[in-house]
């Protein structure tokens, strides 16, 4: 199947760039977990979470492996769905601004809605796949 220049742009480059943009925030979050493990653990503890070390390790694994899958386009739908659910849990558990006051509430409103936007992108990937520039092509492409 041949693809014209518009098709290469629309179904190849644009979805690939979108995947990179989605992963950018996860790379920042990964860096925070790797270089600031104790700070992340303290933040989770302040929200009353149990089993902090295993939960933080699971979060790190989801963010790392999911990001790799999204960038290269391997098992993209599954990775995006897992990251969608993960981000929903993180958003409602750690950025629950409706239970906060003052500066903490203000900062967490931004984090919550940033995550909501990312969840929209992940949901699109889960529904429609990675596009043509992917290691693992979808059936029918």
C-alpha positions, 0 to 999 in steps of 0.5 A: 500500500502506498501512502502520499505525503499527506498520509505520511504526515497524518498517519505517521509523523503526527501520531508519533510526535503526539506520543513523544509529547505525552511521554515527556511528562512521564520522563519528568515524573520518572526523573523525580522518582529516581532522583527524589525517591524519599520526597516522592515517598513523603508526598505519598505518606502525607496522603495516607497511602500504605505500602509506599515502597512497592507502590512507588516501584510499581509507579516507576515501572509503569511510567518507564515501560509504558513510556518506552512502549508509547515511543516505539509503538509496541503494545501501544494500546495496552500500554496507553490503557494501563497508563490511563488507569494509573494516571486516573488513580494518581490524579484522584489520590494524590492531586485531590484538590477538592480536599485541600486549601490554599496553595496546595489546592491551587497547585493540585488543580493544575496537576489534576487537570494536566493529568486529565488532558494527558489521560485524554491523549492516552485514551485516544492512543488506546482507542486508535493505536499508535499510527503508522510509525510504530514497531508493531503495526496494527492490523489493517494498516 
